[in-house]
Amino acid sequence: MTHPAARSPFGLLLLAVLVGCGSSGGDVIALEGATLIDGSGGAPVQDALVIVKDRHVQAVARVNEVRVPRGAQVVNLIGKTIIPGLIDSHAHVERWAAQRYLAWGVTTVRDLGAASTDSAIAIKNDFDLGSVLGPRVLTAGAMIDGTPPTYPTATAVRTGTEIRRAVDQRAVAGAELVKIYTKVTPDLLPPLMDEANTLRLPVAAHLGKIDALTAARAGVASLEHMAGVVATASGNPGPYARAHDQFLRGWTTEEMGWASLDSGAVARTARALAATRVAIVPTLVVHEMLSRLDNPTLLSRPGMEDVPAGAATVRDVAGLLRRSGWRTTELQAFRRSRRRQDQFVREFARAGGGIAAGSDAANQLLVPGLSLHEEMSLLVAAGLTPIEAITAATRKGAELLRADSLGWVAAGKVADLVVLDGNPAAGIGNTRRIAWVMVRGRILYPDSLRRTWAK
């Protein structure tokens, strides 16, 4: 006789775990009746059953397809939706933000650029070991940059020997990846990639003096902020490389340059990059916020109340405008560029390219946790479906981190998930309607977390 589970879409998965779902409940939690968006990219599953034990998902099925272990804590979730814990694939982690991420359902963060490698590793260890309640952190440590470095906290390199040493230092310290910045030059790519590949460290690239296609063909894992794409699509990368002698001039030139591209060049570049299998972390929310720095209401939009008054990295819009010299002319040009940025994301996804969602928080107007939801909304506005946007913030982020236990609600995965009061497949804004969050099998309530930092 065929086992009933084998006739369901989950059958093969279930048969592998039924023995572990035996008669004794112990510390088992059974989540019953929700709609499940599991992170795989597939269609939502109605009347789902998710069984959690020992901080891991033990089984995923539909209600009544698997027997709930005796003694299990059964949680009725009819009318709610379960998604995987969210992964912010581009962040700059600060200690004050730890519980803010969790309150917004962000259970894993890819940290790209810290004050120092030692401080990044210290935060990572505190969060991962539980001495500080926060998301799981995978970090690149301090950035690697050319000379002179944009930020004094970056490691400046001039030669192949120096860039190899910088990669080695991060590997020894415990970093899981490497982040290169805008002044790294093309001649440094071969030794960088050779050393990083030897040590099995993926390379995240915020480009300035290297165009996107050159970096992708060299084997970088991800292109951050879509940097370098304009240089490739323009057919004349030289002016963009020269502009990046000075960081803000380079960013201004590149941000404005999007508006000068024709749609055909954008589509061709998207297809060429997708063929290399590089991932894109577009951080559309960064481009959107930069284009709206003259809108004072953004400093009081819902969610900003989570940001401490002294968090200058998020609140100091006036300081950024002063340093950059951006005025109405530049901001209007940034707004004109948004259409081409959205087109690139849409064309890249259509060509089969991998997109991971990132926020760049904490930075001006970019709120840890909240801004990842804003990014998902912008991905949908650019042309992705809500399911694709959720996948970009879950499984695609896990793939970028090479973390196969994360980003997917499936048997054997870590029990990181978010329970929502609405269905984001029907409207991506529903990812913000968070009832509660499970982190490593532990249930946390956003309101309770907010009360702890309001004191």
SEGUKE-275075 format. One line per field, with one value per residue (C-alpha): residue number from 1; residue in three letters; chain; x, y, z. Coordinates in steps of 0.02 Angstrom, whole numbers, padded with zeros to 5 digits. Example, Ala and Ser with C-alpha at 12.3 -4.5 7.8 and 13.67 -1.06 7.14 Angstrom:
<recs>
n c(1;2)
res c(ALA;SER)
chain c(A;A)
east c(00615;00684)
north c(-00225;-00053)
up c(00390;00357)
</recs>
This chain:
<recs>
n c(1;2;3;4;5;6;7;8;9;10;11;12;13;14;15;16;17;18;19;20;21;22;23;24;25;26;27;28;29;30;31;32;33;34;35;36;37;38;39;40;41;42;43;44;45;46;47;48;49;50;51;52;53;54;55;56;57;58;59;60;61;62;63;64;65;66;67;68;69;70;71;72;73;74;75;76;77;78;79;80;81;82;83;84;85;86;87;88;89;90;91;92;93;94;95;96;97;98;99;100;101;102;103;104;105;106;107;108;109;110;111;112;113;114;115;116;117;118;119;120;121;122;123;124;125;126;127;128;129;130;131;132;133;134;135;136;137;138;139;140;141;142;143;144;145;146;147;148;149;150;151;152;153;154;155;156;157;158;159;160;161;162;163;164;165;166;167;168;169;170;171;172;173;174;175;176;177;178;179;180;181;182;183;184;185;186;187;188;189;190;191;192;193;194;195;196;197;198;199;200;201;202;203;204;205;206;207;208;209;210;211;212;213;214;215;216;217;218;219;220;221;222;223;224;225;226;227;228;229;230;231;232;233;234;235;236;237;238;239;240;241;242;243;244;245;246;247;248;249;250;251;252;253;254;255;256;257;258;259;260;261;262;263;264;265;266;267;268;269;270;271;272;273;274;275;276;277;278;279;280;281;282;283;284;285;286;287;288;289;290;291;292;293;294;295;296;297;298;299;300;301;302;303;304;305;306;307;308;309;310;311;312;313;314;315;316;317;318;319;320;321;322;323;324;325;326;327;328;329;330;331;332;333;334;335;336;337;338;339;340;341;342;343;344;345;346;347;348;349;350;351;352;353;354;355;356;357;358;359;360;361;362;363;364;365;366;367;368;369;370;371;372;373;374;375;376;377;378;379;380;381;382;383;384;385;386;387;388;389;390;391;392;393;394;395;396;397;398;399;400;401;402;403;404;405;406;407;408;409;410;411;412;413;414;415;416;417;418;419;420;421;422;423;424;425;426;427;428;429;430;431;432;433;434;435;436;437;438;439;440;441;442;443;444;445;446;447;448;449;450;451;452;453;454;455)
res c(MET;THR;HIS;PRO;ALA;ALA;ARG;SER;PRO;PHE;GLY;LEU;LEU;LEU;LEU;ALA;VAL;LEU;VAL;GLY;CYS;GLY;SER;SER;GLY;GLY;ASP;VAL;ILE;ALA;LEU;GLU;GLY;ALA;THR;LEU;ILE;ASP;GLY;SER;GLY;GLY;ALA;PRO;VAL;GLN;ASP;ALA;LEU;VAL;ILE;VAL;LYS;ASP;ARG;HIS;VAL;GLN;ALA;VAL;ALA;ARG;VAL;ASN;GLU;VAL;ARG;VAL;PRO;ARG;GLY;ALA;GLN;VAL;VAL;ASN;LEU;ILE;GLY;LYS;THR;ILE;ILE;PRO;GLY;LEU;ILE;ASP;SER;HIS;ALA;HIS;VAL;GLU;ARG;TRP;ALA;ALA;GLN;ARG;TYR;LEU;ALA;TRP;GLY;VAL;THR;THR;VAL;ARG;ASP;LEU;GLY;ALA;ALA;SER;THR;ASP;SER;ALA;ILE;ALA;ILE;LYS;ASN;ASP;PHE;ASP;LEU;GLY;SER;VAL;LEU;GLY;PRO;ARG;VAL;LEU;THR;ALA;GLY;ALA;MET;ILE;ASP;GLY;THR;PRO;PRO;THR;TYR;PRO;THR;ALA;THR;ALA;VAL;ARG;THR;GLY;THR;GLU;ILE;ARG;ARG;ALA;VAL;ASP;GLN;ARG;ALA;VAL;ALA;GLY;ALA;GLU;LEU;VAL;LYS;ILE;TYR;THR;LYS;VAL;THR;PRO;ASP;LEU;LEU;PRO;PRO;LEU;MET;ASP;GLU;ALA;ASN;THR;LEU;ARG;LEU;PRO;VAL;ALA;ALA;HIS;LEU;GLY;LYS;ILE;ASP;ALA;LEU;THR;ALA;ALA;ARG;ALA;GLY;VAL;ALA;SER;LEU;GLU;HIS;MET;ALA;GLY;VAL;VAL;ALA;THR;ALA;SER;GLY;ASN;PRO;GLY;PRO;TYR;ALA;ARG;ALA;HIS;ASP;GLN;PHE;LEU;ARG;GLY;TRP;THR;THR;GLU;GLU;MET;GLY;TRP;ALA;SER;LEU;ASP;SER;GLY;ALA;VAL;ALA;ARG;THR;ALA;ARG;ALA;LEU;ALA;ALA;THR;ARG;VAL;ALA;ILE;VAL;PRO;THR;LEU;VAL;VAL;HIS;GLU;MET;LEU;SER;ARG;LEU;ASP;ASN;PRO;THR;LEU;LEU;SER;ARG;PRO;GLY;MET;GLU;ASP;VAL;PRO;ALA;GLY;ALA;ALA;THR;VAL;ARG;ASP;VAL;ALA;GLY;LEU;LEU;ARG;ARG;SER;GLY;TRP;ARG;THR;THR;GLU;LEU;GLN;ALA;PHE;ARG;ARG;SER;ARG;ARG;ARG;GLN;ASP;GLN;PHE;VAL;ARG;GLU;PHE;ALA;ARG;ALA;GLY;GLY;GLY;ILE;ALA;ALA;GLY;SER;ASP;ALA;ALA;ASN;GLN;LEU;LEU;VAL;PRO;GLY;LEU;SER;LEU;HIS;GLU;GLU;MET;SER;LEU;LEU;VAL;ALA;ALA;GLY;LEU;THR;PRO;ILE;GLU;ALA;ILE;THR;ALA;ALA;THR;ARG;LYS;GLY;ALA;GLU;LEU;LEU;ARG;ALA;ASP;SER;LEU;GLY;TRP;VAL;ALA;ALA;GLY;LYS;VAL;ALA;ASP;LEU;VAL;VAL;LEU;ASP;GLY;ASN;PRO;ALA;ALA;GLY;ILE;GLY;ASN;THR;ARG;ARG;ILE;ALA;TRP;VAL;MET;VAL;ARG;GLY;ARG;ILE;LEU;TYR;PRO;ASP;SER;LEU;ARG;ARG;THR;TRP;ALA;LYS)
chain c(A;A;A;A;A;A;A;A;A;A;A;A;A;A;A;A;A;A;A;A;A;A;A;A;A;A;A;A;A;A;A;A;A;A;A;A;A;A;A;A;A;A;A;A;A;A;A;A;A;A;A;A;A;A;A;A;A;A;A;A;A;A;A;A;A;A;A;A;A;A;A;A;A;A;A;A;A;A;A;A;A;A;A;A;A;A;A;A;A;A;A;A;A;A;A;A;A;A;A;A;A;A;A;A;A;A;A;A;A;A;A;A;A;A;A;A;A;A;A;A;A;A;A;A;A;A;A;A;A;A;A;A;A;A;A;A;A;A;A;A;A;A;A;A;A;A;A;A;A;A;A;A;A;A;A;A;A;A;A;A;A;A;A;A;A;A;A;A;A;A;A;A;A;A;A;A;A;A;A;A;A;A;A;A;A;A;A;A;A;A;A;A;A;A;A;A;A;A;A;A;A;A;A;A;A;A;A;A;A;A;A;A;A;A;A;A;A;A;A;A;A;A;A;A;A;A;A;A;A;A;A;A;A;A;A;A;A;A;A;A;A;A;A;A;A;A;A;A;A;A;A;A;A;A;A;A;A;A;A;A;A;A;A;A;A;A;A;A;A;A;A;A;A;A;A;A;A;A;A;A;A;A;A;A;A;A;A;A;A;A;A;A;A;A;A;A;A;A;A;A;A;A;A;A;A;A;A;A;A;A;A;A;A;A;A;A;A;A;A;A;A;A;A;A;A;A;A;A;A;A;A;A;A;A;A;A;A;A;A;A;A;A;A;A;A;A;A;A;A;A;A;A;A;A;A;A;A;A;A;A;A;A;A;A;A;A;A;A;A;A;A;A;A;A;A;A;A;A;A;A;A;A;A;A;A;A;A;A;A;A;A;A;A;A;A;A;A;A;A;A;A;A;A;A;A;A;A;A;A;A;A;A;A;A;A;A;A;A;A;A;A;A;A;A;A;A;A;A;A;A;A;A;A;A;A;A;A;A;A;A;A;A;A;A;A;A;A;A;A;A;A;A;A;A;A)
east c(00000;00064;00095;-00024;00124;00197;00044;00066;00182;00285;00286;00467;00522;00403;00448;00626;00573;00421;00525;00590;00412;00373;00261;00340;00313;00444;00486;00401;00301;00170;00115;-00053;-00165;-00063;-00028;00156;00272;00423;00560;00584;00498;00350;00167;00098;00035;-00132;-00170;00012;00085;00261;00337;00485;00600;00775;00782;00756;00610;00572;00430;00327;00160;-00023;-00133;-00180;-00046;00070;00027;00073;00180;00092;00132;00179;00132;00004;-00013;-00166;-00116;-00272;-00282;-00096;00052;00223;00379;00562;00662;00721;00901;00973;01109;01189;01198;01318;01279;01279;01247;01096;01010;01016;00837;00772;00817;00724;00570;00559;00583;00765;00850;01012;01122;01266;01378;01480;01601;01635;01740;01866;01873;01894;01739;01637;01691;01650;01472;01451;01506;01396;01243;01279;01320;01168;01253;01164;00992;01009;01011;01137;01282;01400;01532;01664;01752;01831;01825;01974;02003;02132;02234;02197;02051;01882;01863;02009;01938;01966;02124;02217;02307;02423;02495;02446;02545;02452;02280;02323;02378;02217;02114;02219;02195;02007;02009;02116;02001;01847;01764;01650;01675;01774;01710;01806;01773;01774;01961;02016;02088;02075;02256;02216;02072;02175;02273;02117;02013;02154;02177;01991;01955;02096;02021;01842;01790;01661;01695;01564;01607;01557;01643;01711;01867;01813;01661;01531;01561;01749;01719;01585;01693;01835;01721;01659;01508;01401;01387;01328;01212;01225;01390;01489;01335;01327;01511;01479;01318;01389;01523;01649;01698;01846;01755;01669;01833;01916;01769;01796;01961;01846;01705;01560;01605;01609;01442;01363;01428;01368;01198;01165;01235;01091;00975;01089;01074;00957;00845;00936;01104;01026;00945;01106;01207;01081;01087;01277;01291;01159;01260;01410;01304;01354;01223;01157;01114;01029;00984;00851;00804;00973;00944;00766;00816;00960;00840;00724;00846;00753;00593;00592;00443;00554;00635;00465;00394;00324;00469;00586;00528;00636;00793;00873;00887;01076;01092;01176;01210;01023;00965;01103;01029;01086;01266;01262;01191;01325;01468;01405;01354;01196;01062;00897;00983;01073;00924;00810;00938;00941;00752;00763;00886;00767;00674;00832;00884;00716;00730;00900;00832;00684;00791;00921;00785;00705;00873;00885;01002;01003;00944;00968;00882;00987;00956;01126;01062;01116;01145;01052;00863;00899;00824;00887;00747;00618;00719;00729;00539;00552;00675;00554;00418;00536;00583;00399;00379;00526;00437;00467;00319;00291;00348;00508;00541;00518;00633;00763;00753;00761;00829;00930;01014;01054;01128;01237;01296;01323;01213;01102;01018;00941;00814;00689;00553;00591;00637;00813;00827;00854;00689;00698;00528;00407;00219;00120;-00055;-00078;-00029;00114;00075;-00079;00017;00202;00164;00096;00274;00270;00119;00222;00131;00287;00459;00544;00734;00822;00657;00626;00469;00489;00355;00396;00297;00391;00558;00510;00465;00641;00726;00595;00651)
north c(00000;00173;00285;00437;00555;00486;00545;00727;00857;00845;00655;00616;00748;00686;00503;00550;00631;00534;00423;00579;00639;00488;00473;00589;00777;00844;01022;01004;01151;01115;01265;01223;01300;01443;01481;01438;01532;01422;01523;01399;01512;01394;01434;01463;01308;01318;01235;01201;01107;01148;01044;01117;01024;01058;01228;01148;01116;00932;00915;01017;00953;00996;00979;00796;00728;00696;00650;00785;00708;00684;00824;00948;01130;01158;01336;01375;01492;01490;01655;01689;01663;01588;01643;01602;01716;01860;01881;02055;02025;02196;02279;02372;02303;02414;02349;02460;02379;02199;02182;02299;02169;02034;02142;02160;01974;01985;01834;01835;01978;01983;02118;02209;02334;02365;02488;02347;02161;02132;02233;02142;01973;02028;02077;01917;01811;01903;01882;01703;01642;01727;01847;01983;01949;01980;01903;01779;01877;01827;01961;02021;02119;02282;02325;02307;02463;02541;02693;02811;02718;02802;02760;02756;02595;02501;02404;02496;02389;02434;02269;02089;02039;02164;02110;01927;01972;02068;01917;01803;01916;01905;01717;01699;01817;01715;01817;01718;01828;01975;02147;02255;02438;02569;02603;02424;02422;02289;02231;02178;02063;01909;01895;01939;01802;01675;01699;01709;01551;01459;01506;01478;01655;01732;01910;02048;02194;02376;02432;02599;02577;02409;02386;02256;02133;02128;02091;01961;01868;01868;01773;01892;01820;01976;02152;02271;02419;02377;02473;02456;02418;02593;02584;02422;02477;02644;02560;02687;02643;02762;02919;02821;02744;02915;02992;02864;02944;03033;02929;03051;03117;02938;02896;03055;03020;02840;02879;03012;02901;02779;02908;02924;02739;02678;02529;02417;02441;02404;02243;02183;02216;02126;01972;01972;01983;01849;01732;01746;01681;01829;01881;02058;02142;02295;02388;02486;02563;02652;02728;02774;02860;02953;03021;03083;03160;03324;03248;03287;03173;03019;03057;03032;02890;02738;02635;02780;02773;02617;02721;02800;02988;02976;02857;02981;02849;02846;03020;03134;03177;03358;03300;03192;03334;03450;03329;03279;03450;03373;03500;03495;03467;03310;03239;03264;03172;03030;03018;03008;02865;02758;02699;02624;02546;02460;02403;02325;02226;02168;02118;02031;01928;01888;01824;01705;01808;01785;01934;01945;02079;02199;02364;02447;02491;02574;02725;02886;02850;02662;02580;02409;02285;02404;02445;02264;02267;02429;02341;02199;02324;02411;02245;02214;02389;02351;02200;02050;01956;01959;01777;01821;01968;01857;01728;01865;01902;01719;01576;01685;01768;01598;01541;01696;01656;01472;01431;01286;01275;01448;01539;01398;01323;01139;00984;00996;01185;01300;01354;01537;01596;01741;01730;01866;01932;01951;01859;01946;01848;01958;02117;02131;02260;02118;02064;02209;02141;02033;01934;01851;01789;01623;01628;01461;01389;01530;01635;01824;01958;02126;02226;02144;02181;02362;02381;02327;02466;02596;02592)
up c(00000;-00044;00107;00101;00112;-00049;-00144;-00089;-00167;-00009;-00004;-00039;00085;00218;00207;00250;00413;00473;00586;00674;00700;00807;00956;01082;01066;01187;01135;00967;00896;00762;00659;00580;00449;00378;00197;00168;00051;00078;-00010;-00151;-00276;-00293;-00273;-00097;-00007;00082;00250;00284;00431;00489;00628;00722;00841;00908;00821;00650;00535;00551;00425;00304;00242;00231;00383;00415;00298;00445;00623;00747;00886;01053;01174;01038;01061;00923;00858;00752;00611;00505;00409;00426;00310;00347;00253;00288;00400;00291;00237;00211;00082;00098;00268;00382;00553;00707;00882;00915;00766;00830;00890;00755;00625;00720;00746;00557;00526;00468;00544;00443;00386;00261;00335;00202;00273;00456;00556;00576;00547;00734;00777;00644;00710;00889;00838;00739;00886;01010;00899;00847;01022;01097;01217;01118;01044;00859;00686;00622;00546;00406;00384;00262;00398;00343;00158;00040;-00064;-00177;-00133;-00058;00022;00024;00209;00331;00404;00240;00202;00063;-00066;-00209;-00267;-00293;-00140;-00033;-00092;-00061;00114;00145;00093;00204;00354;00338;00321;00477;00575;00530;00393;00277;00125;00055;00006;-00120;-00144;-00280;-00298;-00326;-00503;-00640;-00619;-00440;-00490;-00540;-00376;-00277;-00358;-00350;-00163;-00125;-00225;-00138;00031;-00031;00010;-00108;-00163;-00151;-00265;-00251;-00409;-00465;-00569;-00640;-00751;-00705;-00846;-00815;-00630;-00666;-00791;-00665;-00546;-00413;-00323;-00322;-00390;-00254;-00292;-00479;-00473;-00633;-00739;-00813;-00860;-00953;-01037;-01092;-01197;-01130;-00951;-00944;-00883;-00746;-00687;-00682;-00588;-00451;-00405;-00282;-00209;-00210;-00382;-00445;-00365;-00436;-00612;-00606;-00530;-00661;-00798;-00789;-00866;-01018;-01064;-01198;-01164;-01287;-01202;-01033;-01097;-01181;-01024;-00916;-01028;-01035;-00846;-00817;-00929;-00810;-00664;-00555;-00427;-00419;-00254;-00329;-00168;-00261;-00094;-00093;-00264;-00218;-00056;-00137;-00267;-00130;-00006;-00027;00043;00231;00265;00242;00410;00493;00387;00480;00545;00581;00762;00777;00746;00900;00898;00901;00753;00636;00504;00468;00518;00453;00283;00295;00321;00165;00060;00126;00091;-00080;-00141;-00216;-00257;-00349;-00517;-00459;-00366;-00515;-00622;-00495;-00509;-00699;-00680;-00580;-00734;-00811;-00646;-00634;-00815;-00781;-00634;-00737;-00887;-00778;-00692;-00860;-00923;-00776;-00668;-00480;-00377;-00189;-00086;00017;00105;00138;00313;00420;00307;00272;00274;00271;00425;00484;00453;00380;00225;00171;00158;00060;-00054;-00086;-00130;-00252;-00332;-00364;-00435;-00550;-00622;-00507;-00438;-00249;-00240;-00335;-00218;-00065;-00143;-00169;00018;00070;-00036;-00155;-00006;00067;-00097;-00103;00074;00027;00176;00124;00295;00278;00170;00146;00255;00223;00321;00392;00378;00526;00605;00554;00494;00498;00530;00442;00467;00279;00120;00027;-00131;-00142;-00099;-00057;00078;00183;00227;00350;00444;00561;00696;00764;00715;00748;00763;00783;00846;00972;00954;00970;00963;00882;01010;01153;01069;01043;01226;01274;01176;01220;01402)
</recs>
